[in-house]
Amino acid sequence: MTQISPLPRRRAFGCGVAATAVALVGILPTVIVFVLAGTADPNYGWLLFVTLPLALLFGGIALILGIIGLVFARTDRSGYAWPVIGVVLGAVSVLPTAAFLMGG
């Protein structure tokens, strides 16, 4: 009887893709508001009060998911690309938003 080889673990890939998707959900509305306020009408700028806290929330969640994906990638010895992308996008979403909301 032959042994069936175990399936490769995809935990790091799943966490990385989830982190990237969550970070993009936080970043895209803010980018859309900036584009609308810069091109169509400056009165769209008030929407930043709605989108910036959401970007901070989703960026934090993406950062945590990306770090979990990096830990899984290290333990499974698999690819680091998606978790790193998730961590970077989470940081891109969190750091400027937090600086703007804190007045820095």
C-alpha positions in Angstrom: 0.0 0.0 0.0 1.4 3.4 -0.9 1.4 6.5 1.3 -0.6 9.5 0.2 1.6 12.6 0.4 0.1 15.3 2.7 -1.4 18.3 1.0 0.7 21.5 1.3 -0.5 24.0 3.9 -2.0 27.1 2.5 -2.5 29.0 5.7 0.0 31.7 4.9 -1.4 32.2 1.4 -5.0 32.5 2.8 -4.0 35.0 5.5 -2.0 37.0 3.0 -4.8 37.2 0.5 -7.3 38.1 3.2 -5.0 40.8 4.5 -4.5 42.3 1.1 -8.2 42.3 0.4 -9.1 43.9 3.7 -6.4 46.5 3.3 -7.7 47.4 -0.2 -11.3 47.7 1.2 -9.9 50.3 3.6 -7.7 52.2 1.1 -10.0 52.4 -2.0 -12.8 54.5 -0.5 -10.3 57.0 0.8 -8.6 57.2 -2.6 -12.0 57.6 -4.3 -12.9 60.5 -2.0 -9.5 62.2 -2.6 -10.0 61.9 -6.4 -13.6 63.2 -6.2 -12.6 66.1 -3.9 -9.7 67.0 -6.2 -11.5 66.8 -9.5 -15.3 67.0 -9.3 -16.2 69.1 -6.3 -14.3 70.1 -3.1 -17.4 69.6 -1.1 -16.8 65.8 -1.2 -14.0 66.3 1.3 -16.3 65.9 4.3 -16.5 62.2 3.3 -13.0 61.8 4.7 -14.5 61.9 8.2 -16.3 58.7 7.2 -13.6 56.9 5.2 -10.5 57.7 7.3 -11.7 55.8 10.5 -12.7 52.9 8.3 -9.3 52.9 6.7 -7.7 52.9 10.1 -9.9 50.0 11.2 -9.4 47.9 8.1 -5.7 48.7 7.9 -5.3 47.5 11.5 -7.1 44.3 10.7 -5.0 43.8 7.6 -1.8 44.4 9.5 -2.8 41.7 12.1 -3.8 39.2 9.4 -0.6 39.9 7.5 1.5 39.3 10.6 -0.3 36.1 11.3 0.3 35.1 7.7 4.0 35.8 8.1 4.1 33.5 11.2 2.3 30.8 9.2 4.7 31.2 6.3 7.7 30.9 8.6 6.3 27.7 10.3 5.2 26.1 7.0 8.3 27.2 5.1 6.1 28.5 2.3 5.8 31.8 0.3 6.0 35.1 2.0 4.8 37.3 -0.9 1.1 37.7 0.0 1.5 38.2 3.7 4.2 40.8 3.1 1.9 42.6 0.6 -0.9 42.5 3.3 1.4 43.9 6.0 2.7 46.7 3.7 -0.8 47.7 2.5 -2.0 47.6 6.1 0.8 49.9 7.2 0.2 52.2 4.3 -3.5 52.4 5.4 -2.8 52.8 9.1 0.2 55.1 9.4 -0.9 58.1 7.3 -4.5 57.8 8.5 -3.4 57.8 12.1 -1.1 60.7 11.6 -3.9 62.7 9.9 -6.4 61.9 12.6 -3.9 62.7 15.4 -3.0 66.0 13.8 0.5 65.1 12.9 
